[in-house]
Amino acid sequence: MIICVDIGNTNLYGGVFDKEKLLLQFRYPSTSSCTSDQLGVFFRNVLQENQLDPTEITAIAICSVLPSLNYSIRSAFIKYFAIDPLFLDATNIPELTIHCENPQEVGADRLANAVAATHYFPHQNLIIIDLGTATTFDVVSAQHLYLGGVIMPGIHTAMKSLYENTAKLAPVHIVRPKQIVGNTTTKNIQSGLYFSHLGAMREIMQKITHEVFRPEPVTVLGTGGFCYLFENENVFHKNIPDLVLQGLRLTLQKQVD
């Protein structure tokens, strides 16, 4: 079995695989104050609570956008699993050619998404939309060239900005509104968050398709914690919530092979 962990700005999102089968998914708050012991105990406990034996873990892959946590999580896996994890970056994914001015600054989670997307949708032009703390658009050609993308504030980040910078607007649950015009302040905010994000996604997708791929077809994939909100909006050809974990698994598998 292997463990794959995506260290995001808000959460650690992880999974346990037995070959290609995803046995378990878990989340844990990603704060720089986490110690290696806290993390190590958590990882062992989450396995044992799900009737999985920690001693059967043979390899670990990580992608991280939170450098302050990298030392602690690496130490946790070395101490509690006797495994030095693989950190995915631009140097260990030869299946992608990164056409960016500085490949090392591309987020490792975005690269993991691209690895999985090109594996499952080979020789297709791809736009990968990851809805998390930030909403990212990654553009990959049918020749497996990572061309770059777009970053915008995520839907939760936009909500947080509203209530932190206004006197009377409170946090709201992020939902898909039944109609665009709300009759309460809460519904106003929910509508604005949802439909502004939906409109931005459609506009950005259209511009990428026109500027980069026209007249060739494009496959659009949705992933990330908020992609489920938009699954009935005909934005994505396919939603794959665990795409980043699949990219880590594939990268680790190729390293072993």
Buried (B, 14 or more C-beta within 10 A) or exposed (E): BBBBBBBBEBBBBBBBBEEEEBEBBBBBEBEEEBEBEBBBEBBBEBBEEEEBEBEEBEBBBBBBBBEEBBEBBBBBBBEBBEBEBBBBBBEBBEEBBBEEEEBEEBBBBBBBBBBBBBBBBEEBBBBBBBBBBBBBBBBBBBEBBBBBBBEBBBBBBBBBEBBEEEEEBEEBEBEBBEEEEBEEEBBBBBBBBBEEBBEBBEEBBEEBBEEBBEEEEBBBBBBBBBBEBBBEEEBBBBBBBBBBBBBBBBBBBBEEE
